[in-house]
């Protein structure tokens, strides 16, 4: 096999329900020489057995104890032969022409550090919505991620910024932090204005699992890049108070909801009885 132009890196952690579909779409990428690398990040026995059924569709299978998605990506990219890397989460998929179009764009402009596209978020059943990442420069990424975690970039740039941060306290936000470093010395994240990506939201997805710890992860990023945020202090304060106001409005909306008021009404006598019995 000639040296591939692209390495598709798929972290796999108990993703047996999705891997058949993922490998099918990965194999359908057109007009590009690629390899598929799957990194089994400490899956259980049942999911290892499921993965073993698809070894003929995988060019390189790497296995490690569970270290998290960032570590799995680093493991796969380190072994990748391609000039370009496409991170591909095991429960998502790209349309067959994404790689061709993304590589064409990044090849033609050295200022482009990252390529993503419009996407569709779905639960695979009734729920579906269109998501349009903003992309842009470092300034656009300071307070929110503006690209999907599954995206394409140069391996040389990954090496230059020392790969993904593997800290456990950052898990789920490692994409955003990686993009900050990728863009820190200049360049842009480019958005293909076609819906070429489908992102599945389900109870086992990383996004669902980290909901209650997202502020701790944000704080980790702010501290790690504190010089960057010090130089953007005014914008940091504006963003912080905007988030606080958003939280206040969300709480007010919940408190004003009929279900909340009915619940308080029902629980009120129970609370009074508890006070009397103390």
C-alpha positions in Angstrom: 0.0 0.0 0.0 1.3 3.4 -0.9 1.6 6.1 1.7 -1.9 7.4 2.3 -2.8 11.1 2.0 -5.2 10.9 4.8 -5.4 9.0 8.1 -8.9 8.6 9.6 -8.5 8.1 13.4 -11.5 6.6 15.2 -11.4 6.4 19.1 -13.5 3.4 20.2 -14.8 3.0 23.7 -17.7 0.7 24.1 -19.0 1.9 20.7 -20.2 -1.4 19.4 -23.6 -0.1 18.5 -22.2 2.4 16.0 -18.9 1.0 14.6 -20.5 -0.9 11.6 -22.1 2.3 10.4 -19.0 4.4 11.1 -16.7 2.1 9.2 -19.1 1.9 6.3 -19.2 5.7 5.9 -15.4 5.9 6.4 -14.8 3.4 3.6 -17.1 5.3 1.3 -14.9 8.4 1.2 -14.1 9.2 -2.5 -11.1 10.5 -4.4 -8.6 10.3 -1.6 -6.1 7.6 -0.5 -6.7 6.9 3.2 -6.1 4.5 6.0 -8.4 3.8 8.9 -6.9 3.6 12.4 -9.2 2.5 15.3 -8.0 3.0 18.9 -9.7 0.7 21.4 -9.6 2.9 24.5 -10.2 0.1 27.1 -13.6 -1.2 25.9 -15.3 -4.0 27.8 -15.2 -7.6 26.6 -18.5 -7.5 24.7 -17.5 -4.4 22.7 -14.1 -5.8 22.0 -15.8 -8.9 20.5 -18.1 -6.6 18.4 -15.0 -4.7 17.1 -13.3 -8.0 16.2 -15.9 -8.6 13.6 -14.7 -5.7 11.5 -11.0 -6.2 11.5 -11.0 -6.6 7.7 -12.2 -3.0 7.4 -9.5 -1.5 9.7 -6.0 -0.9 8.5 -4.5 -0.5 12.0 -6.1 -1.4 15.3 -4.4 -0.1 18.5 -5.4 -1.1 22.0 -4.8 0.7 25.3 -6.3 0.9 28.7 -9.0 3.6 29.1 -7.3 7.0 29.1 -10.0 9.1 27.5 -10.7 10.4 24.0 -7.8 12.9 23.8 -5.3 10.2 24.7 -6.9 7.8 22.2 -6.6 10.4 19.4 -2.9 11.1 20.3 -2.2 7.3 20.1 -3.8 7.0 16.7 -2.3 10.1 15.2 1.2 9.2 16.4 1.0 6.1 14.3 -0.8 7.8 11.3 1.0 7.8 8.0 -1.1 10.4 6.3 -0.3 14.1 5.8 -3.8 14.9 6.9 -5.7 13.7 10.0 -9.5 13.3 10.2 -10.7 12.8 13.7 -13.9 10.7 13.5 -15.9 9.9 16.6 -17.2 6.3 16.5 -20.9 7.3 16.9 -20.8 10.0 14.1 -20.4 10.0 10.4 -19.3 12.1 7.4 -20.8 12.1 3.9 -18.7 10.4 1.2 -17.3 13.6 -0.3 -16.3 15.4 2.9 -12.6 14.3 2.8 -12.2 15.2 -0.8 -13.6 18.7 -0.3 -11.8 19.3 3.0 -8.4 18.3 1.7 -8.8 20.4 -1.5 -9.5 23.5 0.7 -6.6 23.0 3.2 -4.1 22.1 0.4 -4.9 25.4 -1.4 -4.3 27.7 1.7 -1.6 27.2 4.3 -3.5 29.7 6.5 -6.2 27.1 7.0 -5.5 25.0 10.1 -8.7 23.1 10.5 -11.6 22.2 8.2 -15.2 21.4 9.5 -18.6 21.7 7.9 -22.2 22.3 8.6 -23.7 19.4 10.5 -26.9 17.7 11.6 -27.4 16.8 15.2 -29.9 13.9 15.8 -30.9 11.2 18.2 -31.5 8.9 15.3 -35.2 8.9 15.9 -37.4 12.0 15.9 -35.1 14.8 16.9 -32.9 16.5 14.3 -31.5 20.0 13.9 -28.9 21.8 11.7 -25.8 23.1 13.3 -23.6 25.7 11.6 -20.2 26.1 13.3 -18.8 29.7 13.0 -15.1 28.7 12.4 -12.8 31.7 12.2 -9.7 32.8 14.0 -8.4 32.4 17.6 -10.6 35.3 18.7 -13.7 33.4 17.6 -12.6 30.4 19.7 -11.7 32.2 22.9 -15.0 31.6 24.8 -16.6 28.8 22.8 -15.7 26.0 20.4 -16.6 27.0 16.9 -15.9 23.6 15.2 -17.0 20.0 15.6 -14.6 17.7 17.4 -14.6 15.5 14.4 -12.6 17.6 11.9 -9.6 17.6 9.5 -6.2 19.1 10.1 -2.5 18.6 9.2 -0.5 16.0 11.2 2.4 18.5 11.2 0.3 21.1 13.0 -0.8 18.4 15.6 2.9 17.7 16.2 3.8 21.4 16.5 1.3 22.1 19.3 2.1 18.8 21.1 -1.2 17.1 20.3 -4.3 16.8 22.5 -4.2 17.6 26.3 -4.9 14.3 28.0 -5.8 15.6 31.4 -8.7 13.8 32.9 -10.3 17.1 34.1 -10.5 18.3 30.5 -12.2 15.3 29.0 -15.0 16.4 26.7 -13.4 19.8 26.1 -10.1 18.6 24.7 -11.2 19.5 21.1 -11.8 23.1 22.0 -8.5 23.5 23.9 -6.6 21.8 21.0 -8.1 24.2 18.5 -7.1 27.2 20.7 -3.5 26.0 20.5 -3.8 25.2 16.8 -4.9 28.8 16.1 -2.8 30.6 18.7 0.0 31.5 16.2 -2.4 32.5 13.5 -4.6 30.8 10.9 -8.3 30.0 10.6 -10.8 27.2 11.0 -12.6 26.8 7.7 -16.3 25.8 7.5 -17.5 24.0 4.4 -21.0 25.4 3.8 -22.6 22.1 3.1 -24.2 19.6 5.6 -21.5 16.9 5.4 -21.5 15.7 9.0 -24.0 13.9 11.3 -23.5 14.1 15.0 -25.5 11.7 17.2 -26.7 12.9 20.6 -27.5 10.1 23.0 -27.2 9.3 26.8 -23.7 7.7 26.4 -22.2 10.5 24.3 -19.4 12.6 25.7 -21.5 15.8 25.5 -24.3 14.2 27.6 -21.9 12.9 30.3 -20.0 16.2 30.9 -22.9 18.5 31.3 -22.5 18.9 35.1 -18.8 19.6 34.9 -18.6 21.9 31.9 -17.7 25.0 34.1 -14.8 23.2 35.7 -13.4 22.3 32.3 -13.8 25.8 31.1 -11.9 27.0 34.2 -9.1 24.5 33.3 -8.8 26.1 29.9 -8.8 29.7 31.2 -6.1 28.8 33.7 -3.9 26.9 31.2 -4.1 29.9 28.8 -4.2 32.6 31.4 -1.9 35.0 29.6 -4.2 34.8 26.6 -7.3 35.5 28.7 -5.5 38.3 30.7 -4.8 40.1 27.4 -8.5 39.7 26.6 -9.7 40.5 30.1 -12.5 42.9 29.1 -14.0 40.3 26.7 -13.6 37.6 29.4 -15.7 39.7 31.9 -18.4 40.4 29.3 -18.6 36.7 28.4 -18.7 35.7 32.1 -21.5 38.1 33.0 -23.4 37.1 29.9 -23.3 33.5 31.0 -24.4 34.4 34.5 -27.4 36.3 33.1 -28.2 33.4 30.9 -28.2 31.1 34.0 -30.4 33.5 35.9 -33.0 33.6 33.1 -33.0 29.8 32.8 -33.6 29.5 36.6 -36.4 32.1 36.4 -38.0 30.2 33.6 -37.9 27.0 35.5 -39.3 28.6 38.7 -42.1 30.2 36.7 -43.1 26.9 35.0 -46.4 25.4 36.0 -44.9 22.1 36.9 -42.5 23.7 39.3 -45.3 25.7 41.0 -47.5 22.7 41.3 -44.6 20.7 42.8 -44.0 23.4 45.4 -47.7 23.5 46.3 -47.8 19.7 46.8 -44.6 19.6 48.8 -45.5 22.6 51.1 -47.6 20.7 53.6 -45.0 17.9 53.8 -42.3 20.4 54.6 -44.5 22.0 57.3 -45.0 18.6 58.9 -41.3 17.9 58.9 -40.6 21.2 60.7 -43.2 20.5 63.3 -41.8 17.0 64.0 -38.2 18.2 64.4 
